[in-house]
Amino acid sequence: MDRSPSFLVGHPPERITDAAPIPDADTGYRPHSRFRDLPASGAWREGDDPGDRKFVNIGTQVLESGESLDVTVAYETWGELNGDGTNAVLLCHALTGDSHVRNDDGTEGWWPGIVGPGKAIDTDRYFVVASNVLGGCQGTTGPASRHPDGQPWARRFPRITVRDQVATEKALMDHLGISSWHLVAGASAGGHRVMEWPATYPEHVEQIAVLVSAPETTAEQIAYAHQQILAIELDPAWRGGDYYDADPGYGPHAGLGLARAIAHTTYRCAPELDSRFDRTPQEGEDPMTGGRFAVQSYLDYHGYKLAARFDANSYLTLTEAFMTHSIGRGRGGVDKVLADMTARALVVAVDSDRLFHPDGQDHLASSLKNCDGVITIHSDHGHDGFLVEDDQVGTILAEFLASAATRPRE
């Protein structure tokens, strides 16, 4: 029985498939159906099904900007905290991720192949915590949340930084009664928070695992982020951020979808796109008469998927935090902060990554006194290799955790 969504058509040639990195089945997406039935925002709202989320109000948080914000955090946990509180692991999701790392049977989530019973991060052994980031749109306070006046914050939401996001995670840590993280791990934008933890709260972090990330953003990454911001802000349906009352199909979906297409191009790599799509037309379309190539359809669908589950203002807020990230800001520079870090560190690169270039991970690993050098994953899928290559990522993390008891900490 064909269970493909209604906007998927036909059966593209077998070589054009998402079965081998991620089962998207996305190359048959019809543009005329784009965004038609989507609500103006894909944010989770009070009254929606909470799923596996738990919630805690951490009270008033003073931000780096000096503004104050009443913050609620959405989070999920797996496993049990042991008696002496030494088995807690914090996972930091990437830019458009959330707290849902996995469900009970491991069929959902953003890292179910890595986290769970008997997995690399073994929930029979570790108490694993993941929260939706401050400024996000899946339960933690963000632009789609209610302002004290009862309306969504929208673009009135304060500018936040990665340090603000980590301060929120620290408040959650205190709420859960955890004195120190055995491991803080994350990739991409989540790796920014991983880097910020030992810079801000060194006494509360034993080990870090930084996957395809960096201690500060580069000019190239800021350039890509700038394009994504413009894509949203130039969408007439964005309405300066005040779109939450728009009818289905009339939110800033086109701008958010374009932002995702720009980002997704940096998440994958040229050899993968060339080998999977080449110059093949989308089935039933002729590029010579206004139709699309299959790779265009692929990007269109990724834009649709994000618009269905995310909020445009939240994307702006999180992207701005991404751009301003630097662990060295106001602390004497990145090199000084890295030299002072004492947490045991794992640094992981992907050899085909064109967003966080492998040489950046080389420099990071060599700058950390308790790191044995970068470990490189081979992947044909670019930056997203950290999500795709479960076997390699799982082995690397499992070996790092297994060796923790046998290696002295300086």
Salt bridges, closest charged atoms under 4 A:
ASP18 OD1 - ARG276 NH2 2.12
ASP24 OD2 - HIS302 NE2 3.08
ASP24 OD1 - LYS305 NZ 2.72
ASP26 OD2 - HIS302 NE2 3.13
ASP37 OD2 - ARG36 NE 3.93
GLU46 OE1 - ARG146 NH2 2.87
ASP52 OD2 - HIS100 ND1 3.91
GLU64 OE2 - ARG163 NH1 3.82
GLU64 OE1 - ARG329 NH2 2.50
GLU76 OE1 - HIS100 ND1 2.99
GLU108 OE1 - HIS100 NE2 3.33
ASP149 OD1 - HIS147 ND1 3.27
ASP149 OD2 - ARG156 NH1 2.74
GLU169 OE2 - ARG193 NE 2.94
ASP174 OD1 - LYS170 NZ 2.98
GLU196 OE2 - ARG163 NE 3.42
GLU196 OE2 - ARG331 NH1 2.79
GLU203 OE2 - HIS204 NE2 3.43
GLU206 OE1 - HIS182 ND1 3.07
GLU220 OE1 - HIS357 NE2 2.71
GLU233 OE2 - ARG155 NH2 3.97
ASP245 OD1 - ARG239 NH2 2.72
GLU272 OE1 - ARG268 NE 3.10
GLU272 OE2 - ARG276 NH1 2.63
GLU272 OE2 - HIS381 ND1 3.05
GLU285 OE2 - ARG292 NH2 2.73
ASP300 OD1 - ARG34 NH1 3.52
ASP300 OD2 - ARG292 NH1 2.64
GLU320 OE2 - ARG155 NH2 2.70
GLU320 OE1 - ARG159 NH1 3.65
ASP335 OD1 - HIS363 NE2 3.80
ASP340 OD2 - LYS336 NZ 3.15
ASP351 OD2 - HIS378 ND1 2.74
ASP353 OD2 - HIS383 ND1 2.79
ASP372 OD2 - ARG407 NH2 2.13
ASP380 OD1 - HIS378 NE2 3.67
ASP384 OD2 - ARG268 NH1 2.87
